[in-house]
């Protein structure tokens, strides 16, 4: 029996537009600051962000989470991502 992980990766430009229409450059800046999830590389020139991760951060933003709370959430998301890779 095989385990399949279905992952909806969304390109950085599309993900950036979901954050109130910011540019991809702004998204990458926020990712470097740890307030949005970092993109995952796929292929040699493409990257994307798991939609479920951005959904969580957007929900936190809508509910009034400040920058520190979003940074904590993104740290948790990155930890979950790393743990999922170990278990794969």
C-alpha positions in Angstrom: 0.0 0.0 0.0 1.4 3.4 -1.0 0.8 6.6 0.9 0.0 9.6 -1.2 0.3 13.1 -0.2 -1.7 15.5 -2.2 -0.3 19.0 -2.1 -1.7 22.0 -3.8 1.3 24.2 -4.6 0.5 27.7 -5.8 3.0 29.8 -7.6 4.5 32.8 -5.7 2.9 35.4 -8.0 -0.5 33.9 -7.4 0.1 33.6 -3.7 1.3 37.2 -3.5 -1.9 38.4 -5.2 -3.9 36.5 -2.4 -2.1 38.8 0.1 -4.0 41.9 -0.9 -2.3 42.1 -4.3 1.3 42.5 -3.2 4.1 41.8 -5.6 6.2 38.6 -5.6 9.1 40.7 -4.4 7.1 41.8 -1.4 6.1 38.2 -0.7 9.7 37.0 -0.8 10.7 39.9 1.5 7.9 38.9 4.0 9.1 35.2 3.7 12.6 36.3 4.6 11.1 38.1 7.6 9.3 34.9 8.6 5.8 36.4 8.4 4.6 34.3 5.5 5.6 30.7 4.6 8.7 30.3 2.4 8.1 28.9 -1.1 9.0 25.3 -1.9 11.1 24.7 -4.9 9.8 22.3 -7.6 11.5 21.8 -10.8 14.6 23.7 -11.6 13.1 27.2 -12.0 9.7 27.1 -10.3 8.6 27.6 -6.7 5.3 27.6 -5.0 3.7 27.8 -1.6 1.3 25.1 -0.2 -2.2 26.6 -0.3 -3.1 25.2 3.0 -0.2 27.0 4.6 -1.2 30.4 3.1 -4.8 29.8 4.1 -3.7 29.4 7.7 -1.7 32.6 7.7 -4.4 34.5 5.9 -7.0 33.3 8.5 -4.7 34.5 11.3 -4.3 37.9 9.6 -8.0 38.3 9.2 -8.6 37.4 12.8 -6.2 40.2 13.9 -2.9 38.4 14.5 -0.1 40.8 14.8 3.3 40.3 13.2 4.8 38.4 16.1 1.8 36.0 16.2 2.1 35.4 12.4 5.8 34.8 12.8 5.1 32.2 15.5 2.5 30.6 13.2 4.9 30.5 10.2 7.6 29.0 12.5 5.1 26.3 13.4 4.2 25.7 9.7 7.9 25.4 8.7 8.4 22.9 11.6 5.4 20.8 10.5 6.7 20.9 6.9 10.1 19.6 8.1 8.5 16.9 10.2 6.3 15.8 7.3 9.4 15.4 5.1 11.1 13.2 7.7 8.1 11.0 7.9 7.8 10.7 4.1 
